[in-house]
Amino acid sequence: PFRDACLPVGTVDPAAFHQVLSNALLNTSCHRTDGPSQEMNNFIRRHALVVKSVNERNGDHNFAVSDGFLGAVIGFACYYVAAWRMHLQGVEDIIRMRGGIHTLDKNRAVRTLLGWSDIGGCSIEDALPIFPLPLSILPPNQNNLRPCPQISPQAFHIFRAWITHFPRHLETLYLLRFISRFSSHLKAEVINTNRKIFSDGDFGTGYLFPLLHRCLSLPRYNADVDETDGAILQACRLACTLFLAEIKRIFGLNAVHCSLQTQKLRKYLESSKGHWGELQLLRLWCLAMGGIESIGPLRDWYANELRDEGVAMGLYSWKQLEGEVKSLLWFDECHTPLFVELGLGIKWTSGLNAIGGRSYTSFHSPLRC
């Protein structure tokens, strides 16, 4: 999706052109493992040309509000994560000078690039989107997805329990159900297109982008529930974002950083532990999403917590855990290999016998179960 927006934007103005090339060179350089590269030198040179082009026309009001200038500034934000918000604030100022966000409706490429830059930065910071959903570039009917196959008994139980427990917070439930429907539709498209769907920028922008925007738009604080229920709501929101992270990577979206989300998710899961009741399987799924996207000691915490939660639910192998979380919401191509990897080396001690389970001294690979 980024590529499909970047290239047309680069034809609008020399500054945008050089920034698109600069970002492409930086992306190539970041994928190299053999030290400093020629691409990095060229990236710096191209970026210097952008700055020169912008400075030379700094006093030109027409240029300052042009699509080309906007494209260049948005390009700055794409690969400068540390200065991302500063550049997007500059974009906000330019859009106000132009007369509002609707003035971009006729330039699909610039509006798409802005949308993805907004979502990319907000995902890293776990922040609310800066700009509204660009309805002008989305399919006219967002529900134009294949009907979802019959849901599992476990998912039906969770959905029903949610309605009972959170009758005033159905937006999170609707999000879970729509992600489930999107995943089902994507699985069919992968087969029907022989995987070419992952190169379809229009599909990514049309369906994945609104889902990400919807996840990020959920409130960070819920005044009408107590602290524990608030933690459950936040945990589910973050888990939905993490579920989509790996799918973003399959579509070629780089710089998908989830460290902040996985840390926050752990905090909410710890503070709400023992209070999920009929939603316990949903907590297990949240743990799976956090474990898949985390690294280091935090990853170990998720893996061990998954094991312990599974034992409490009567699940005594990693394969059984996998079966339960897959019954709720899953995309096999990316989540199954990562979940298998997460379980490698997890110890199943003889203490399980005290709960009435089978004895597992150790577990090395879920694929051998």
N, C-alpha and C positions, 0 to 999 in steps of 0.2 A: 504493500500500500504506500509506503514512503517513496519507493522508487517511482511508482506511477504518478505521484504528485510532484516529486522533485524535478524530474526531467522537463516537464512542460513549464514549470516555474522558471527554470534556467534559461528559457528562450525569451523571457519577457524583458530582461534588462541586463546589461553587462555585469553589474554588481551581483545580481542573483545568479548569473551564469558562473561567475568565478566561485561563488560560495557553494554552489552545487558540486562543482569539480573539487573544491577544497574538501568538502565533506566526504565525497567518494574516495578521495585519496587517503583521508584519515581513517575511514572505515577499512580500506585495504591494508593500511599499515598496522592497524590494531589486530588484524588476523595473522600477522606474521609473528614468528617466534624466534627469528634469527637476529634479533637486535635492531638497531636503528636502520631505517630503510630509505631509499630514494623517495618513496611516496611521502614520507614524513617531511622531507625537505620541500617537496613540491606543494604539500599541503600548506606549509607556512608561507611559501611564496604566493600561492593563489589567494590565501586569506589576506595577505598584505595588499594585493590588487583590489580586493573588495573594499578594504578600509580606505584606500586611496580614491577609489571611484566614488565612495559615499562622501568623503570629505570634500572632494572637488565640487560636488553639487549640493553641499550642505545648506546653502542659502536659497536653493530653488524650492519654493513651496510646492509646486506641482510634482516635483520628484519626491519630496518628503511624504506625500500622501499617495504615491503611485503603487500599483501592484508589484512592480519590480523592486521598489525599495522595501516593501513589506516582505516580499519573498526572501530578500537578502537578510533582513533582521530575523525572520523566522528561522532561516538557515543557521544563523549564529546560535540560536537556542537548541537546535537539534543535537549538536555534539558537545556543547559546553554546559554540562550538567550543573556545574557550580554556579554559573551565571544565568541559568535557564530562566529563573523567575524575573530577573532584572530585564532580560531581553523581551520576555512576554509582557512585562509592564510597559515597555516601550511600544510594543505592538498595540496594546490597549490605547495608549495616547494617540497613536496614528489613526486608529479606527475611529476614535472620538472626533478627530480633526476631519475625517472623511464624512462623518455624519452618522456612523453606527455600523454594527456588524452586518446589517443587511446589504451594505454596499459591496460586500464580497460575494454575494450570491451568484453574480454572473461569471465569476472566475472560479470554477470548480477546483482547479489545481491548487490555487493559493488557499482556498477555504479548507481543502482536504489536508494540506500540509500544516496549516494552523491547527486544525482539529487534532491531528496525530501528535503534534508537538505539545499541545496542551495536555492531552491524555498521558503522553509519555512522561512528562515532568511531574504531573500530579500523581501518577502511579508510584513513582520513586519516593515522593514525599508523603504519600497517602493523604493528599489534599483534595478538597472539592475542586471540580473543574472551573477554570477561569471563564471559559466561553460556553454559551449554550449549545445544545445539540444542533448541528447544522442540518436541519430538516431538508433544506433545498438540495443537498447532495445525496440524500438517502433514498432507498427504494420507497415508492409511495405507500406500500403496505408492509410494515415491519413484521406482520404476522404471516407473511407469505413463506412459511416454512412447512416442510412435510409434517403431517400429524405424527406426534410422538407415539412410539409403540406403547403398549400397555405397561404401566409402571409396575415395579416390583411390589410385593406385599410390604417389604420394609419401607420403601419410599412412601407408599400410601399411608402407612402408620405414622410416619414422621410428619407428612403434610397435614393429616387430621389432628395430630397432637399439637402442631404449631397453631392451627386455627383456634384450638381450645385455650392454649397458653398465651398466645399473642394476638388476640382478635383485633387489636388496634395497630398492628405492625405487619400487615399482610404484604406490604411492598417487598419485604425481604423474601417471603414465601413465593411471591410472583416472580421475583428474580431467579430464585432457585429453579422454579419450574421452567422459566424461559431459557435458562442456560441448559437445562436438561433437553429441551426441545431443539435448541441450537446444536448441541452435541450430536443428537440423533440425526439431524439433517446433515451435519458435516460428515458424519461417518458414511452416509449414503453418497454424498457428493465425491468423497475420496474414491469410492469404488467406481462410480459412474464416469468420473473424469480421469481415471488412472492416475490419481494424485495431482493432476494439473490444477486442481482447485486451490492448492496452496500458493500458486503463482498468480492467482486472480485477485488483483488489487481491488477491483470493484466489489467482490464478495467480502473481502476483509473489511473494507470501509463501510459497506452496506449493512453488515450484520455483527462483526466482531467489535467494531468501533462503538456502536450504540450500547452494546452490552457492557463494555469497559466504562463508558460514560455513566451508565446507570449504576454500576457498582460504586464508582467514586462519588456519585451524587447522594448516596444514602447518608443520613445524618450521623455525626460522630457522637452525639449525645441525645439521650432520650429521657426527657424530663418526667414522663408519665409512668416510668417503671423504676423499681428499686435498683441498687447498684449491681446486684447479682444478675438480674434479668438484663440490665443494660450491657453487662459484660458478654452475655450470651448473644445478644443482638450484634454487638461489635465483632465477636469472634466469627459469626456466620458471614458478616459483611466482608471481613478480611479473607476468609477462606474462599469465598467466591472470586475475589480478585486473584488469589494465588492459583485457583483452578484454571483461570484463563491465561496466566502468565506463560505456561509452557506452550499453549496453543498459539500465543503471540509469537513465540520463537519459531514455531513451525512455519508460520506465515512470513518469516524473514525479518521480524522486527527485533533489532538488536538493542542492546543496553536495557534489558529487562531486569532491573534490580529489585529484589524482594526482601533485603535484609531488615529494613524497618518494619515491614508488615509481619514477618515471621517473629520478630522480637515482641511486637505489640500483641500478636495473636497468643503467644505464650502467656503474657501477662493476663489476658482476659480468660484464657483457659484455666489458669491456676486459680484466679480469684473466684471462678464460678464452679470449680470442681465439686462434684457431689450434689449439684443443684439442677442438673439437666433433666432428671426424671425420665419421662417418656421420650425425651429427645436425646437420650444417651448415644444412640447410633450416630446422630448428627455431630456430637462431640468427637466421636471416633473418626468421622470423615474430616472434620476440621483439623484434627491431629495429623491425619494422613497428608493433607494439603500443606500444612506447615512443615512436616518432615521432608517432603519431596523438594521443597524450595529452600531449605536451610542448609547450612554448612557448619562444620566444626562441632564444638561442644553442644551447640543449640540443636543440631541435627541428632546428636546422641540422645538429648533429652526427649525430643519428639519420639524417637524410636522406642525408647524405654517406656515412655508414657503410653504409647500405643499398645505395647505388650501388656502393661499392667491393666489398662482399661479393657483390653480384650479378655484378659483372665476374669475380670469382674463380670464380664458379659457371657462367660462360658466358652470363650474361644481360645484354643490351646495350641495353635500353630499360626505362623505368619500367613500361610495359605488361607486359613479360615478368616483371618483378619481381612485379607484382600477381597475375599468373596463378599464380606459384609459391606465394606466401603464401596465396592463396585456396584452394589445393588442400589445405592443412593444416587450417585452422580459421578460419571467417569468417562474419560476418553482414552480407550485402550492404548492407542499408538504412542502416546507420550506418558501417560500416568503409570501404566503397568510396569514398564522397564524401570522407571525411577522408584516405584514402590518396592519392587523386588530388590533393587540395590540398597534401599533404605534398610531392609530387613537382614542383610548379610551380617552374620556374626552376632545377632541378637541371641542372648542366652535365655533358655527356658529351663529354669531350675526345678529340682525335684519338689520344691515347696508347693508346686501346683497341686500335688496330691492332696494337700490339706483342703483344697477347694473341691475335691472330687474329680479332678481332671486326670488325663493320662500323663505319664511321666516323660518329659523331654529333657535330656541332660544338656543338649545344645542344639542349635539350629543353624545350618550353614547356608543353605540356598533354598528359597521358596519354590524354585523350579523343580526341585527334587521331591517335593511332597506328593 
